[in-house]
Amino acid sequence: MHREIIKDLYLNHGMPLKEVVAYMTERLNFHATARTYKTKLNQWGCNKYIKSRDMASLVEKAKSQASNGLKVSDFEFAIDGKTVPGFKVARFARRQGRCLTQGDSGPPSRTSSVAAN
């Protein structure tokens, strides 16, 4: 009964688990522990984050796109029913020290300038 509401709040609205628990308790008078929510979300296959091994497989797919001369950050990839923007795949590859293509850095990176004394 509450499954769809919980999944919607957690995944689609991006609510942290604490907020989902509070929402369900206050508005719907549904009481369960955070541990119960975690267990049920795992059973339902609801994960906000993409595992490293899944991102690694997306990097391999991105490499094949890049070998065709296409810019990876212009693509979207799908894994486990989730859409992953190409720039996130490219960022993961850079963090892992893997090269996709020359100059495919995705969106502008945030850099901080440090003044030398």
C-alpha positions, 0 to 999 in steps of 0.5 A: 500500500505504501510501497509506491509512495515510499519509492516515489519519495526516495527515488523520484523526489530524492528525499533522504531516508530520514525525511521519508521516515518523517513524512510517512510518520507525520502525514500518513501515520505509518510507523517503521524504523529506518532499518525496516525502510532500508531492508524493504528498499533493498528488497524492492531494488530501489537504489539511488546510487550506481555501483562501481562495477556498473559504472565500469561497464558503462565506461566500456560502452562509452569507449566504443562510442568514443572510438567511433568519434562521438563525444561521450558527454553527448550520450545517455546510458542506461543500466538497471532501468536508470538513465546515466548522463554521459558526462557522469560516465566520463567523470567516473572514467577520469577519476579511475584513471581511464581515458575515453577520448582526448578532450571529452571532459563533459561539463565545465569542471569546478576549479578553485584557485589557490593563491601562492604565497 
